[in-house]
Amino acid sequence: MFVQKNTGKDIKAYFLTQLNTLYSSTEINILLKQLVCHRMQWEHGVFLSNFAVSSFSESDLLYFNKSIKRLLDKEPIQYIVGETYFYNLPIKCVQNVLIPRPETEELVQWIVDSSNFSEKLIIHDLCTGSGCIGLALKKQNNKHVVFLSDVSEFAVKLSNENEKLNNLDVSILNIDITDKEAFNSFTINSFDIWVSNPPYIPYLEKKNVDDNVLRHEPELALFVGNEDPLVFYKKIAEQGLLYLKRDGYLFFEINPNYLDDLVFYLEKNGYKNVQLNKDIHQKNRMIKAQKL
């Protein structure tokens, strides 16, 4: 076996030895805790009291060894353990669907803080991915009628799994937002909120993306053509003019590099009260606008 003993102390030493070229000691301790808690189904407090004095089986040790190899390949921990938490919801993660980000939680919080969120609203989460945005909004107010949609069949399947995991009732659809006919089943002027975190990184910015993201997360959910980086925002805004109620809201997560162009487009094409919001890194990351 790759460790002399099967104790928590020996496993921790092995993690530090194997991963110290890629991760700081703090990062390694966090990864170790996530893997152990996932494998052993331990809560945080149980890990703190049990790990150092526990002995682990050979199958546990093999799991940790395989996980180290995946971490050395820069695979995100969310894919290794198959889950993450988003806005206090457990969310399953698979490699063909984008991992939910903390910045996107702030987009959810902005919507929750809206003055009319306590009312019964009809909401559509477009380019939903794992379903995290729409499910979080439904969890915060079960009165809402929530639709999730994505072009990816992997995303639709995962959204269904996350709906069941969280015991929430939403409608999940396979929709290509570039196809106008895909929206025909909806009622004109019926939605209160459309929210989306669409692909917004043009391929010319690919060199700025972390290697672990490039190698393991789906291009379909990340990148957009260089010729029109705002194409998905425009398609959503165009359909929003038909399907949002008067004064209904668009909420977007955005690429700060194209902020001015997006504001200009929205203000020239049927939207008012365009507002920006910064993320935890003080970047302009969110925008909302109302239909005229």
Phi and psi restraints in degrees (value plus and minus 20) as a CYANA .aco file:
   2 PHE   PHI     -98.3   -58.3
   2 PHE   PSI     -29.5    10.5
   3 VAL   PHI    -141.7  -101.7
   3 VAL   PSI     129.3   169.3
   4 GLN   PHI     -87.2   -47.2
   4 GLN   PSI     -58.2   -18.2
   5 LYS   PHI    -149.3  -109.3
   5 LYS   PSI     142.0   182.0
   6 ASN   PHI    -120.6   -80.6
   6 ASN   PSI      13.4    53.4
   7 THR   PHI    -110.7   -70.7
   7 THR   PSI     140.7   180.7
   8 GLY   PHI     -78.6   -38.6
   8 GLY   PSI     -57.4   -17.4
   9 LYS   PHI     -80.8   -40.8
   9 LYS   PSI     -64.1   -24.1
  10 ASP   PHI     -89.6   -49.6
  10 ASP   PSI     -58.5   -18.5
  11 ILE   PHI     -83.9   -43.9
  11 ILE   PSI     -62.8   -22.8
  12 LYS   PHI     -82.0   -42.0
  12 LYS   PSI     -63.1   -23.1
  13 ALA   PHI     -81.4   -41.4
  13 ALA   PSI     -59.2   -19.2
  14 TYR   PHI     -87.0   -47.0
  14 TYR   PSI     -62.9   -22.9
  15 PHE   PHI     -75.9   -35.9
  15 PHE   PSI     -68.6   -28.6
  16 LEU   PHI     -82.4   -42.4
  16 LEU   PSI     -60.2   -20.2
  17 THR   PHI     -87.1   -47.1
  17 THR   PSI     -61.7   -21.7
  18 GLN   PHI     -98.1   -58.1
  18 GLN   PSI     -51.4   -11.4
  19 LEU   PHI    -127.9   -87.9
  19 LEU   PSI     -20.5    19.5
  20 ASN   PHI     -89.4   -49.4
  20 ASN   PSI     -32.1     7.9
  21 THR   PHI    -102.3   -62.3
  21 THR   PSI     -38.2     1.8
  22 LEU   PHI    -131.7   -91.7
  22 LEU   PSI     -46.8    -6.8
  23 TYR   PHI    -150.9  -110.9
  23 TYR   PSI     131.9   171.9
  24 SER   PHI     -93.7   -53.7
  24 SER   PSI     144.7   184.7
  25 SER   PHI     -81.7   -41.7
  25 SER   PSI     -55.7   -15.7
  26 THR   PHI     -84.1   -44.1
  26 THR   PSI     -65.2   -25.2
  27 GLU   PHI     -82.9   -42.9
  27 GLU   PSI     -60.2   -20.2
  28 ILE   PHI     -84.0   -44.0
  28 ILE   PSI     -61.7   -21.7
  29 ASN   PHI     -83.0   -43.0
  29 ASN   PSI     -57.7   -17.7
  30 ILE   PHI     -87.1   -47.1
  30 ILE   PSI     -65.2   -25.2
  31 LEU   PHI     -82.6   -42.6
  31 LEU   PSI     -62.6   -22.6
  32 LEU   PHI     -79.3   -39.3
  32 LEU   PSI     -67.2   -27.2
  33 LYS   PHI     -81.4   -41.4
  33 LYS   PSI     -63.3   -23.3
  34 GLN   PHI     -81.1   -41.1
  34 GLN   PSI     -64.0   -24.0
  35 LEU   PHI     -88.0   -48.0
  35 LEU   PSI     -63.1   -23.1
  36 VAL   PHI     -86.5   -46.5
  36 VAL   PSI     -66.5   -26.5
  37 CYS   PHI     -81.6   -41.6
  37 CYS   PSI     -59.3   -19.3
  38 HIS   PHI     -86.3   -46.3
  38 HIS   PSI     -67.4   -27.4
  39 ARG   PHI     -84.0   -44.0
  39 ARG   PSI     -64.5   -24.5
  40 MET   PHI    -113.3   -73.3
  40 MET   PSI     -24.9    15.1
  41 GLN   PHI      37.7    77.7
  41 GLN   PSI      25.0    65.0
  42 TRP   PHI    -118.0   -78.0
  42 TRP   PSI     127.3   167.3
  43 GLU   PHI    -102.4   -62.4
  43 GLU   PSI     148.4   188.4
  44 HIS   PHI     -74.7   -34.7
  44 HIS   PSI     -67.3   -27.3
  45 GLY   PHI     -84.5   -44.5
  45 GLY   PSI     -56.4   -16.4
  46 VAL   PHI     -86.3   -46.3
  46 VAL   PSI     -60.0   -20.0
  47 PHE   PHI     -79.6   -39.6
  47 PHE   PSI     -67.7   -27.7
  48 LEU   PHI     -80.2   -40.2
  48 LEU   PSI     -57.7   -17.7
  49 SER   PHI    -109.0   -69.0
  49 SER   PSI     -46.7    -6.7
  50 ASN   PHI    -123.9   -83.9
  50 ASN   PSI     -51.4   -11.4
  51 PHE   PHI     -78.5   -38.5
  51 PHE   PSI     -71.2   -31.2
  52 ALA   PHI     -83.3   -43.3
  52 ALA   PSI     -47.5    -7.5
  53 VAL   PHI    -124.8   -84.8
  53 VAL   PSI     -18.7    21.3
  54 SER   PHI    -108.9   -68.9
  54 SER   PSI     134.0   174.0
  55 SER   PHI    -129.9   -89.9
  55 SER   PSI     124.9   164.9
  56 PHE   PHI    -138.4   -98.4
  56 PHE   PSI     131.1   171.1
  57 SER   PHI     -95.3   -55.3
  57 SER   PSI     148.0   188.0
  58 GLU   PHI     -84.2   -44.2
  58 GLU   PSI     -56.2   -16.2
  59 SER   PHI     -86.5   -46.5
  59 SER   PSI     -55.3   -15.3
  60 ASP   PHI     -82.5   -42.5
  60 ASP   PSI     -65.1   -25.1
  61 LEU   PHI     -83.7   -43.7
  61 LEU   PSI     -58.0   -18.0
  62 LEU   PHI     -84.6   -44.6
  62 LEU   PSI     -59.6   -19.6
  63 TYR   PHI     -80.8   -40.8
  63 TYR   PSI     -66.3   -26.3
  64 PHE   PHI     -84.3   -44.3
  64 PHE   PSI     -58.7   -18.7
  65 ASN   PHI     -86.0   -46.0
  65 ASN   PSI     -64.0   -24.0
  66 LYS   PHI     -83.8   -43.8
  66 LYS   PSI     -57.9   -17.9
  67 SER   PHI     -85.1   -45.1
  67 SER   PSI     -58.6   -18.6
  68 ILE   PHI     -81.4   -41.4
  68 ILE   PSI     -62.2   -22.2
  69 LYS   PHI     -82.1   -42.1
  69 LYS   PSI     -58.9   -18.9
  70 ARG   PHI     -89.3   -49.3
  70 ARG   PSI     -57.6   -17.6
  71 LEU   PHI     -86.5   -46.5
  71 LEU   PSI     -57.2   -17.2
  72 LEU   PHI     -85.5   -45.5
  72 LEU   PSI     -44.8    -4.8
  73 ASP   PHI    -106.2   -66.2
  73 ASP   PSI     -11.7    28.3
  74 LYS   PHI      44.6    84.6
  74 LYS   PSI       7.8    47.8
  75 GLU   PHI     -95.9   -55.9
  75 GLU   PSI     113.6   153.6
  76 PRO   PHI     -80.0   -40.0
  76 PRO   PSI     121.4   161.4
  77 ILE   PHI     -80.5   -40.5
  77 ILE   PSI     -49.6    -9.6
  78 GLN   PHI     -83.4   -43.4
  78 GLN   PSI     -54.9   -14.9
  79 TYR   PHI     -94.9   -54.9
  79 TYR   PSI     -53.6   -13.6
  80 ILE   PHI     -86.7   -46.7
  80 ILE   PSI     -66.0   -26.0
  81 VAL   PHI    -106.5   -66.5
  81 VAL   PSI     -33.7     6.3
  82 GLY   PHI      59.0    99.0
  82 GLY   PSI      -3.1    36.9
  83 GLU   PHI    -184.0  -144.0
  83 GLU   PSI     144.9   184.9
  84 THR   PHI    -172.2  -132.2
  84 THR   PSI     159.4   199.4
  85 TYR   PHI    -136.7   -96.7
  85 TYR   PSI     116.0   156.0
  86 PHE   PHI    -154.2  -114.2
  86 PHE   PSI      97.9   137.9
  87 TYR   PHI      30.7    70.7
  87 TYR   PSI      23.9    63.9
  88 ASN   PHI      49.5    89.5
  88 ASN   PSI      -7.8    32.2
  89 LEU   PHI    -124.7   -84.7
  89 LEU   PSI     116.9   156.9
  90 PRO   PHI     -91.0   -51.0
  90 PRO   PSI     110.5   150.5
  91 ILE   PHI    -148.2  -108.2
  91 ILE   PSI     101.7   141.7
  92 LYS   PHI     -87.4   -47.4
  92 LYS   PSI     126.8   166.8
  93 CYS   PHI    -147.5  -107.5
  93 CYS   PSI     114.5   154.5
  94 VAL   PHI    -153.0  -113.0
  94 VAL   PSI     138.6   178.6
  95 GLN   PHI     -87.2   -47.2
  95 GLN   PSI     -40.0     0.0
  96 ASN   PHI    -108.4   -68.4
  96 ASN   PSI     -14.6    25.4
  97 VAL   PHI    -152.8  -112.8
  97 VAL   PSI     120.0   160.0
  98 LEU   PHI     -81.0   -41.0
  98 LEU   PSI     120.3   160.3
  99 ILE   PHI     -95.1   -55.1
  99 ILE   PSI     110.8   150.8
 100 PRO   PHI     -79.2   -39.2
 100 PRO   PSI     121.3   161.3
 101 ARG   PHI    -129.6   -89.6
 101 ARG   PSI     132.7   172.7
 102 PRO   PHI     -78.9   -38.9
 102 PRO   PSI     -54.5   -14.5
 103 GLU   PHI     -80.6   -40.6
 103 GLU   PSI     -54.2   -14.2
 104 THR   PHI     -91.9   -51.9
 104 THR   PSI     -48.0    -8.0
 105 GLU   PHI     -79.5   -39.5
 105 GLU   PSI     -54.8   -14.8
 106 GLU   PHI     -87.9   -47.9
 106 GLU   PSI     -52.9   -12.9
 107 LEU   PHI     -83.1   -43.1
 107 LEU   PSI     -64.0   -24.0
 108 VAL   PHI     -80.2   -40.2
 108 VAL   PSI     -64.1   -24.1
 109 GLN   PHI     -81.8   -41.8
 109 GLN   PSI     -58.1   -18.1
 110 TRP   PHI     -81.3   -41.3
 110 TRP   PSI     -61.7   -21.7
 111 ILE   PHI     -87.6   -47.6
 111 ILE   PSI     -64.1   -24.1
 112 VAL   PHI     -80.3   -40.3
 112 VAL   PSI     -55.2   -15.2
 113 ASP   PHI     -97.3   -57.3
 113 ASP   PSI     -26.2    13.8
 114 SER   PHI     -83.0   -43.0
 114 SER   PSI     129.9   169.9
 115 SER   PHI     -84.5   -44.5
 115 SER   PSI     -46.1    -6.1
 116 ASN   PHI    -124.8   -84.8
 116 ASN   PSI      -4.8    35.2
 117 PHE   PHI     -87.5   -47.5
 117 PHE   PSI     -43.8    -3.8
 118 SER   PHI     -94.2   -54.2
 118 SER   PSI     -34.7     5.3
 119 GLU   PHI     -99.5   -59.5
 119 GLU   PSI     147.3   187.3
 120 LYS   PHI     -96.8   -56.8
 120 LYS   PSI      97.6   137.6
 121 LEU   PHI    -139.5   -99.5
 121 LEU   PSI     133.2   173.2
 122 ILE   PHI    -125.1   -85.1
 122 ILE   PSI      99.7   139.7
 123 ILE   PHI    -145.9  -105.9
 123 ILE   PSI     121.2   161.2
 124 HIS   PHI    -145.2  -105.2
 124 HIS   PSI     100.9   140.9
 125 ASP   PHI    -119.8   -79.8
 125 ASP   PSI      82.7   122.7
 126 LEU   PHI    -112.9   -72.9
 126 LEU   PSI     127.0   167.0
 127 CYS   PHI      36.8    76.8
 127 CYS   PSI      30.4    70.4
 128 THR   PHI     -89.4   -49.4
 128 THR   PSI     -45.9    -5.9
 129 GLY   PHI      44.0    84.0
 129 GLY   PSI    -138.0   -98.0
 130 SER   PHI     -93.6   -53.6
 130 SER   PSI     -27.8    12.2
 131 GLY   PHI      68.7   108.7
 131 GLY   PSI     -13.9    26.1
 132 CYS   PHI     -80.9   -40.9
 132 CYS   PSI     -62.2   -22.2
 133 ILE   PHI     -86.3   -46.3
 133 ILE   PSI     -75.4   -35.4
 134 GLY   PHI     -82.1   -42.1
 134 GLY   PSI     -59.3   -19.3
 135 LEU   PHI     -87.1   -47.1
 135 LEU   PSI     -59.4   -19.4
 136 ALA   PHI     -83.2   -43.2
 136 ALA   PSI     -60.2   -20.2
 137 LEU   PHI     -87.2   -47.2
 137 LEU   PSI     -60.7   -20.7
 138 LYS   PHI     -83.5   -43.5
 138 LYS   PSI     -61.1   -21.1
 139 LYS   PHI     -82.6   -42.6
 139 LYS   PSI     -55.2   -15.2
 140 GLN   PHI     -95.1   -55.1
 140 GLN   PSI     -43.8    -3.8
 141 ASN   PHI    -172.8  -132.8
 141 ASN   PSI      79.5   119.5
 142 ASN   PHI     -88.0   -48.0
 142 ASN   PSI     -31.2     8.8
 143 LYS   PHI     -91.7   -51.7
 143 LYS   PSI     -44.5    -4.5
 144 HIS   PHI     -83.1   -43.1
 144 HIS   PSI     124.9   164.9
 145 VAL   PHI    -117.4   -77.4
 145 VAL   PSI      96.9   136.9
 146 VAL   PHI    -142.0  -102.0
 146 VAL   PSI     111.8   151.8
 147 PHE   PHI    -131.7   -91.7
 147 PHE   PSI     118.0   158.0
 148 LEU   PHI    -137.2   -97.2
 148 LEU   PSI     117.5   157.5
 149 SER   PHI    -165.0  -125.0
 149 SER   PSI     130.6   170.6
 150 ASP   PHI    -179.2  -139.2
 150 ASP   PSI     132.0   172.0
 151 VAL   PHI     -97.5   -57.5
 151 VAL   PSI     -43.7    -3.7
 152 SER   PHI    -102.8   -62.8
 152 SER   PSI     105.8   145.8
 153 GLU   PHI     -86.1   -46.1
 153 GLU   PSI     -50.6   -10.6
 154 PHE   PHI     -83.1   -43.1
 154 PHE   PSI     -62.9   -22.9
 155 ALA   PHI     -85.3   -45.3
 155 ALA   PSI     -61.8   -21.8
 156 VAL   PHI     -82.0   -42.0
 156 VAL   PSI     -64.1   -24.1
 157 LYS   PHI     -82.5   -42.5
 157 LYS   PSI     -64.8   -24.8
 158 LEU   PHI     -87.6   -47.6
 158 LEU   PSI     -58.2   -18.2
 159 SER   PHI     -80.3   -40.3
 159 SER   PSI     -60.5   -20.5
 160 ASN   PHI     -81.8   -41.8
 160 ASN   PSI     -61.5   -21.5
 161 GLU   PHI     -84.5   -44.5
 161 GLU   PSI     -60.8   -20.8
 162 ASN   PHI     -92.3   -52.3
 162 ASN   PSI     -50.3   -10.3
 163 GLU   PHI     -81.1   -41.1
 163 GLU   PSI     -66.8   -26.8
 164 LYS   PHI     -88.0   -48.0
 164 LYS   PSI     -61.1   -21.1
 165 LEU   PHI     -77.0   -37.0
 165 LEU   PSI     -58.5   -18.5
 166 ASN   PHI    -118.9   -78.9
 166 ASN   PSI     -15.5    24.5
 167 ASN   PHI      34.3    74.3
 167 ASN   PSI      29.9    69.9
 168 LEU   PHI    -137.5   -97.5
 168 LEU   PSI     133.8   173.8
 169 ASP   PHI    -133.6   -93.6
 169 ASP   PSI      81.1   121.1
 170 VAL   PHI    -152.3  -112.3
 170 VAL   PSI     147.2   187.2
 171 SER   PHI    -122.7   -82.7
 171 SER   PSI     110.0   150.0
 172 ILE   PHI    -141.2  -101.2
 172 ILE   PSI     105.3   145.3
 173 LEU   PHI    -148.2  -108.2
 173 LEU   PSI     128.1   168.1
 174 ASN   PHI    -115.8   -75.8
 174 ASN   PSI      81.2   121.2
 175 ILE   PHI    -150.3  -110.3
 175 ILE   PSI     115.2   155.2
 176 ASP   PHI    -117.2   -77.2
 176 ASP   PSI      90.0   130.0
 177 ILE   PHI     -88.3   -48.3
 177 ILE   PSI     -32.0     8.0
 178 THR   PHI    -104.0   -64.0
 178 THR   PSI     -25.5    14.5
 179 ASP   PHI    -124.6   -84.6
 179 ASP   PSI      88.5   128.5
 180 LYS   PHI     -77.7   -37.7
 180 LYS   PSI     -56.9   -16.9
 181 GLU   PHI     -88.0   -48.0
 181 GLU   PSI     -37.5     2.5
 182 ALA   PHI     -85.1   -45.1
 182 ALA   PSI     -38.6     1.4
 183 PHE   PHI    -116.3   -76.3
 183 PHE   PSI     -18.6    21.4
 184 ASN   PHI     -81.8   -41.8
 184 ASN   PSI     -42.8    -2.8
 185 SER   PHI     -96.3   -56.3
 185 SER   PSI     -32.2     7.8
 186 PHE   PHI    -105.5   -65.5
 186 PHE   PSI     138.7   178.7
 187 THR   PHI    -111.2   -71.2
 187 THR   PSI     113.1   153.1
 188 ILE   PHI     -77.6   -37.6
 188 ILE   PSI     120.9   160.9
 189 ASN   PHI      35.3    75.3
 189 ASN   PSI      22.8    62.8
 190 SER   PHI    -135.3   -95.3
 190 SER   PSI     -36.6     3.4
 191 PHE   PHI    -116.7   -76.7
 191 PHE   PSI     121.8   161.8
 192 ASP   PHI    -107.2   -67.2
 192 ASP   PSI     -56.8   -16.8
 193 ILE   PHI    -161.0  -121.0
 193 ILE   PSI     113.5   153.5
 194 TRP   PHI    -135.3   -95.3
 194 TRP   PSI     111.0   151.0
 195 VAL   PHI    -151.3  -111.3
 195 VAL   PSI     123.2   163.2
 196 SER   PHI    -174.7  -134.7
 196 SER   PSI     123.1   163.1
 197 ASN   PHI    -140.5  -100.5
 197 ASN   PSI      57.5    97.5
 198 PRO   PHI    -101.3   -61.3
 198 PRO   PSI     151.6   191.6
 199 PRO   PHI     -78.1   -38.1
 199 PRO   PSI     108.8   148.8
 200 TYR   PHI    -159.4  -119.4
 200 TYR   PSI      -8.4    31.6
 201 ILE   PHI    -121.5   -81.5
 201 ILE   PSI      91.1   131.1
 202 PRO   PHI     -86.1   -46.1
 202 PRO   PSI     130.9   170.9
 203 TYR   PHI     -79.5   -39.5
 203 TYR   PSI     -45.9    -5.9
 204 LEU   PHI     -86.6   -46.6
 204 LEU   PSI     -38.1     1.9
 205 GLU   PHI    -117.5   -77.5
 205 GLU   PSI     -12.0    28.0
 206 LYS   PHI     -79.2   -39.2
 206 LYS   PSI     -53.4   -13.4
 207 LYS   PHI     -84.8   -44.8
 207 LYS   PSI     -37.1     2.9
 208 ASN   PHI    -110.8   -70.8
 208 ASN   PSI     -23.9    16.1
 209 VAL   PHI    -108.6   -68.6
 209 VAL   PSI     118.7   158.7
 210 ASP   PHI     -76.9   -36.9
 210 ASP   PSI     124.6   164.6
 211 ASP   PHI     -81.5   -41.5
 211 ASP   PSI     -58.8   -18.8
 212 ASN   PHI     -85.2   -45.2
 212 ASN   PSI     -51.7   -11.7
 213 VAL   PHI     -90.1   -50.1
 213 VAL   PSI     -67.3   -27.3
 214 LEU   PHI     -80.4   -40.4
 214 LEU   PSI     -59.2   -19.2
 215 ARG   PHI    -101.1   -61.1
 215 ARG   PSI     -42.5    -2.5
 216 HIS   PHI    -145.3  -105.3
 216 HIS   PSI     -41.9    -1.9
 217 GLU   PHI    -120.3   -80.3
 217 GLU   PSI     134.1   174.1
 218 PRO   PHI     -91.9   -51.9
 218 PRO   PSI     108.2   148.2
 219 GLU   PHI     -78.4   -38.4
 219 GLU   PSI     -56.6   -16.6
 220 LEU   PHI     -75.3   -35.3
 220 LEU   PSI     -54.8   -14.8
 221 ALA   PHI    -109.9   -69.9
 221 ALA   PSI     -29.5    10.5
 222 LEU   PHI    -127.0   -87.0
 222 LEU   PSI     -64.8   -24.8
 223 PHE   PHI    -130.2   -90.2
 223 PHE   PSI     132.2   172.2
 224 VAL   PHI    -154.5  -114.5
 224 VAL   PSI     135.6   175.6
 225 GLY   PHI     -82.1   -42.1
 225 GLY   PSI     129.8   169.8
 226 ASN   PHI     -88.7   -48.7
 226 ASN   PSI     -45.7    -5.7
 227 GLU   PHI     -87.6   -47.6
 227 GLU   PSI     -49.5    -9.5
 228 ASP   PHI    -174.1  -134.1
 228 ASP   PSI      64.2   104.2
 229 PRO   PHI     -81.9   -41.9
 229 PRO   PSI     -34.7     5.3
 230 LEU   PHI    -120.1   -80.1
 230 LEU   PSI      -7.7    32.3
 231 VAL   PHI     -77.2   -37.2
 231 VAL   PSI     -61.0   -21.0
 232 PHE   PHI     -92.7   -52.7
 232 PHE   PSI     -55.8   -15.8
 233 TYR   PHI     -82.1   -42.1
 233 TYR   PSI     -62.8   -22.8
 234 LYS   PHI     -84.4   -44.4
 234 LYS   PSI     -62.9   -22.9
 235 LYS   PHI     -82.9   -42.9
 235 LYS   PSI     -62.3   -22.3
 236 ILE   PHI     -86.8   -46.8
 236 ILE   PSI     -65.1   -25.1
 237 ALA   PHI     -83.4   -43.4
 237 ALA   PSI     -58.9   -18.9
 238 GLU   PHI     -81.4   -41.4
 238 GLU   PSI     -67.2   -27.2
 239 GLN   PHI     -91.4   -51.4
 239 GLN   PSI     -49.9    -9.9
 240 GLY   PHI     -80.5   -40.5
 240 GLY   PSI     -52.6   -12.6
 241 LEU   PHI     -82.9   -42.9
 241 LEU   PSI     -46.6    -6.6
 242 LEU   PHI    -106.7   -66.7
 242 LEU   PSI     -61.7   -21.7
 243 TYR   PHI    -123.6   -83.6
 243 TYR   PSI     -37.2     2.8
 244 LEU   PHI     -96.9   -56.9
 244 LEU   PSI     128.4   168.4
 245 LYS   PHI     -88.2   -48.2
 245 LYS   PSI     142.8   182.8
 246 ARG   PHI     -79.0   -39.0
 246 ARG   PSI     112.3   152.3
 247 ASP   PHI      51.3    91.3
 247 ASP   PSI     -12.0    28.0
 248 GLY   PHI     -86.8   -46.8
 248 GLY   PSI     140.1   180.1
 249 TYR   PHI    -129.1   -89.1
 249 TYR   PSI     121.0   161.0
 250 LEU   PHI    -121.1   -81.1
 250 LEU   PSI     114.7   154.7
 251 PHE   PHI    -144.6  -104.6
 251 PHE   PSI     109.4   149.4
 252 PHE   PHI    -149.2  -109.2
 252 PHE   PSI     124.5   164.5
 253 GLU   PHI    -109.6   -69.6
 253 GLU   PSI     119.5   159.5
 254 ILE   PHI    -152.6  -112.6
 254 ILE   PSI     144.3   184.3
 255 ASN   PHI    -108.7   -68.7
 255 ASN   PSI      95.8   135.8
 256 PRO   PHI     -76.6   -36.6
 256 PRO   PSI     -45.4    -5.4
 257 ASN   PHI     -87.8   -47.8
 257 ASN   PSI     -37.3     2.7
 258 TYR   PHI    -140.3  -100.3
 258 TYR   PSI       2.1    42.1
 259 LEU   PHI     -79.0   -39.0
 259 LEU   PSI     -72.1   -32.1
 260 ASP   PHI     -80.9   -40.9
 260 ASP   PSI     -60.4   -20.4
 261 ASP   PHI     -84.8   -44.8
 261 ASP   PSI     -58.8   -18.8
 262 LEU   PHI     -90.0   -50.0
 262 LEU   PSI     -62.6   -22.6
 263 VAL   PHI     -79.2   -39.2
 263 VAL   PSI     -65.7   -25.7
 264 PHE   PHI     -79.3   -39.3
 264 PHE   PSI     -65.5   -25.5
 265 TYR   PHI     -82.0   -42.0
 265 TYR   PSI     -66.8   -26.8
 266 LEU   PHI     -83.7   -43.7
 266 LEU   PSI     -63.6   -23.6
 267 GLU   PHI     -88.9   -48.9
 267 GLU   PSI     -46.4    -6.4
 268 LYS   PHI    -109.8   -69.8
 268 LYS   PSI     -27.1    12.9
 269 ASN   PHI    -151.8  -111.8
 269 ASN   PSI      26.2    66.2
 270 GLY   PHI      76.0   116.0
 270 GLY   PSI      -3.8    36.2
 271 TYR   PHI    -146.5  -106.5
 271 TYR   PSI     133.5   173.5
 272 LYS   PHI    -153.9  -113.9
 272 LYS   PSI     153.9   193.9
 273 ASN   PHI      30.2    70.2
 273 ASN   PSI      26.4    66.4
 274 VAL   PHI     -91.0   -51.0
 274 VAL   PSI     105.2   145.2
 275 GLN   PHI    -148.4  -108.4
 275 GLN   PSI     130.2   170.2
 276 LEU   PHI    -132.8   -92.8
 276 LEU   PSI     138.3   178.3
 277 ASN   PHI    -165.7  -125.7
 277 ASN   PSI     121.2   161.2
 278 LYS   PHI    -112.0   -72.0
 278 LYS   PSI     135.2   175.2
 279 ASP   PHI    -112.5   -72.5
 279 ASP   PSI    -192.6  -152.6
 280 ILE   PHI     -84.7   -44.7
 280 ILE   PSI     -37.3     2.7
 281 HIS   PHI    -117.3   -77.3
 281 HIS   PSI      -9.8    30.2
 282 GLN   PHI      44.2    84.2
 282 GLN   PSI      11.0    51.0
 283 LYS   PHI    -121.8   -81.8
 283 LYS   PSI     124.4   164.4
 284 ASN   PHI     -86.6   -46.6
 284 ASN   PSI      84.8   124.8
 285 ARG   PHI    -141.3  -101.3
 285 ARG   PSI     -33.4     6.6
 286 MET   PHI    -155.5  -115.5
 286 MET   PSI     130.5   170.5
 287 ILE   PHI    -163.9  -123.9
 287 ILE   PSI     125.3   165.3
 288 LYS   PHI    -154.5  -114.5
 288 LYS   PSI     132.8   172.8
 289 ALA   PHI    -171.0  -131.0
 289 ALA   PSI     133.6   173.6
 290 GLN   PHI    -129.0   -89.0
 290 GLN   PSI     123.5   163.5
 291 LYS   PHI     -90.8   -50.8
 291 LYS   PSI     114.7   154.7
